[in-house]
Amino acid sequence: MNGAFVISLDFELNWGTFDGTTIEAYGENLLGVRQVVPSLLDLFAAHQIHVTWATVGFLFYETKAELLKDLPTIQPAYRHPEYSSYNWMQHVGADEATDPYHFGKSLVDQIIATPGQTIGTHTYCHLSCLEEGVTIEAFKADLEAAKRVAARRDVPIQSIVYPRNQSSPAHFKAAQEVGIDGRSG
């Protein structure tokens, strides 16, 4: 019997931390990702290690203008709006050059260009699936948006790592309905 060792990395930048800490407190760690990702990619390539990068869909964009034009029409109505990436958008800069905490297109490009690397989704907006006000319809719209932005780069999204491990059987089913293996994560 053969075994498998699976490596999956969450790639989220500040989308995974904005509701729990500040840029002032955690920003240096977020900027460190810009050195860590290329170093890991070099290591993985040198040793032919295959990794899935569970990537927040917002990171595919280079500018806020591009991102804002592409938001799904169905969005979560969080009971606690401080959890919403959409509400957080007011704090986001214009582009990756001026706001490296919220944009990661250059890093996504490096992942795509490295052999053996796969991109999965960590949802489009780092959606906290089990928070009050997040519907299955909003979850499906989120996954469809993640698939759409990735498809523009010829990246098929086939797996998901749920932010904060928040999921349910209904989320698994909804993910499968949009063509993603919903049991991941």
Order of alpha helices (4+ residues) and beta strands (2+ residues): beta-alpha-beta-alpha-alpha-alpha-beta-alpha-alpha
